[in-house]
Amino acid sequence: MFKEPKLTVVGAGPGDVELITLKAIKALEAADVVLYDALVDPELLAYAKKSEHIFVGKRKGCYAYQQDQINELIVSRAHTHGHVVRLKGGDPFVFGRGAEEMEYAAAAGLAVAMVPGISSSVAVPASQNIPVTKRGAAESFWVITGTTKDHQLSTDVALAAKSNATVVILMGMSKLPAIVELFKQEGKSELPIAIIQNGTREDEKVGVAKIATIEAEVARQELANPAIIIIGEVVKHRAAILEVAQEYKQVESQKL
């Protein structure tokens, strides 16, 4: 039976397998082929029981496929198998190349669809009780890639450092010294900063410090990619919540 060649780009969420959406699960169940990235938990492939599974991600700079090869694989598998699901971590439209892959597929005559995912840029801080906005602390937030396609630090980081907004930087660990220097130049050495590695996963690690001391904290905990950097007064909310919770426990224990 002829199957219409189709691409559905699907967001898997930030890491925790329970944070995938129902619509994403339905897409996986309907897939004939699933192309998945390194940040996708393989446990999610259990929803795609009848499909072929192909790993196309990268680990520590090693690529299973180059982007041009992934684009071609999407089109070829769609023509031979039918429905291709491109499963990507977080939300595919937040630094995920989902838009590029959809454009390539559409130009090759494929039907295309997109299922948004929960973005790590807001979900990972939230999982550690860090809101990206909070009345009296931050009226807006920036989400910036730490490393551009030219492997340079985004110039938007310097602009964001001048604002009072929360700054969330993805893929920025290799540029941390430069990021720290930009905030120091704006007189923000005491500004709170958090780094969350493997956010929402069981092996999650969290480092919280100030701009002036974060590099020492990173070295102490050996924090590395994949990680998200959150800079701003909202980082203090995490400690405040933990303090309130601890005080409540103490009060309750005294009642016993």
N, C-alpha and C positions, 0 to 999 in steps of 0.2 A: 504494500500500500504506500502510495506517495505521501511523503511528509513535507510540509512546507518548511524550507530552510529558515531557521529563526535563531536569533540571539537574545537571551535575557541576561542582562547584567544585574547581579544580585549582591547586596551588601550583607555580610555575615555578622556584622556587629563587632564590638571591640575585643572579643576574645572569649569571654564566658559563653559557653554554648547555649545557655538559657536566654541569652540576649538576642538571639536571632528572631525575626518576625514570623508570624504565621504565613504571611504572603510569600516570604522567602522559602519557607518549608514546602509550600505548595508548588513553587517553581522547581525546586529540587526533585520533588516527587514526579513531576512531569518531564523531567530532563531525559534526553537520550545520551548526552555527553556532558560531563562537568569538568571544566578547566578551573583549577583552584590554586590559590596563592599560598605562600609560606606562612602568613599570619592567620590562615584559616585552620581551625581545629579539625583534624581529619574525622573526628567523631561525627561531625555534621554530614559527612558523606553517607552515613547510614540512612538518611532521608532519601537518598538517590539510589535506591536498591537496583533499579533496572538499567542504570546508565553506565557508560564507560567513564572512568575517572582518570584524569591526566593532571599531574603536578606541573605547573608552569611558573612556580615562584622562584625566589632567589634567597640564598642563605649566605651571610658573610661575604657578599660580593660575588658569589658564584650563581650564575644564571642557568636555570634549566632550559629556558628559551629566551631569546632576545625578543623585544617588543614586536618587531616586524614578523618574526616567526609565529608569535602568538596570534597576531592579526590574521595571518594566512591560515593558521590551524583552525581558528574560529570558522572561517569561511568554508574551508575544505570539509570539516566535520559536519557543518550544517548541511552541506549539499549531499553528503553520503549517509548521514544519520538522522538529520532533522533538527531537533531542538537542542541547541547548545546553551548551557548555563555557565556564565563566567562568574565564579564565586570569588569575591574579594573581601578582605577584611575591612571593618568599619563601614563607612558609606563610600560607594564607588565614585561619587562626584566630589569628594573631599580629598584631593591629591591622590586619586586612585586610578587615573587614566581610563575610567569608565566611559567618559564622553568620547575620547579618541577611538576606543574600540567600537563603540556604537556607530560613529561616523564611518569608519572603515567598512563595517558590516553592511550598513545601509547603502553605501556606494557600490557594494558588490551584489546588491539585490536582495539582501536578507531582510525579513521583518525584524524589527528591534523593539525591545521593551526594557524597562528598568524597574527594579525593586529597591527602594532606598533601604539603607541600613542605619543602625544606631551608630553615630559617629564617635570614635574614640576621643575626639577633641573635647567633647562635653561629658561623655559617659565615664571616661576613666577618672577625671577629677571628681565627678559626682560620687563614684564608688568609694572614694576616700574622703567623703564629706567636704569637698571643696567646690563651692558653687562658682561658676564663671561670672555671674553677676550677683550683686547683693546690695540692697538699699544702704546708702551711706558709705559703701566701699568701692563699688564699681558699677558704672551706668552702661558699660558696653564691654565687648571683648573682641580681641583680634585672634584669628587662627591663621598661623603663618607656617609655611614650610621652611625648615631651617636650612635646607640645601636645595638649591635650584637645579635645573637640568644641566647647567654649566658647572655644577659642583661648588657653587659659591654661596655664601650666606646671603639670604634675601635682603635687599635694601629696605624692605618694609619693617624689618626688626628695628632699625635705627629710628624710623618714624614712630613705631609703637612705643619705643622707650621714652619718647617725649610726652606720651599721653598718660592719663590716669586710668586707662582701661586695663582690664586683665589681659595678659598676653599668653596665649597658648601656642607653643612651638612644637611642631611635629618634625621628626627626622632631623633633630638639631644637636644631638649629643656630640658629634664630631666638631661642632662649631661652638661648643659651650664657652671656651675661653673668650672668643670674640663677642659672644652674646653678653657675657658678664662685663666685659670692658665697655660696651655700649651703654649699659645701664649705669655703670660707675661714672661715666662721662656726664651723665645727666644728674649726678648727685644722689643716686638711688642705691647706694651700697647697703643700706639697712632694709631694703625692700624684701619682703618674704618671697621665697621661691620653693617650689616643690618639684621633684623629679620622680615620676612613677614608671617603673620598668615592668613590662609584661602585665599591664593594667587589666584588672578583672579576672586574671588567671590565678591558679593555685600557687604559682611560683612568683607572684607579684612582690616587688620590692619598692619601698618608698623612702626617699630622702628629703628632708625638710630643713631648710636653713635660711640664711640671708644671702643676698647677692655676693657680699664680701666673703662668705665662708662656704658657699655651695661646692666649689671645686674640691675642697678638702673633704667634704661630706661624700661626694661622688667617689673619691679615691678610697675613703674608709670603707664604704659599702660595695665598692667595685661595681657601681651602676653603669649600665651600658645599653645600647639599643637592643630591642625596640623599647623606646621610652618616650614619654611626653613631658615637656617642661611647662610648668605653670608659674607665671610671675604676677604678683599683685597682692594687695591687702586681703583679698578673699582667702588666701592660703591660711590666714589666721583662724578662719572658721573651723578648720579641722581640729586644731588644738582646743578651741573653745568648746566644741561639742564633746570631745573626749573628757575635758575637765568637768563639764556639767554632769556627764554620765557617771564619772567617778564619785563626784560629790553625792549624787543620788544613791549610789550603792552604799556609801558610807553611812548615810542617814538611815537607810533601810536596815543595814546590819546592826545599827545601834538600837533599833526597835525590837530586835530579837532577844 
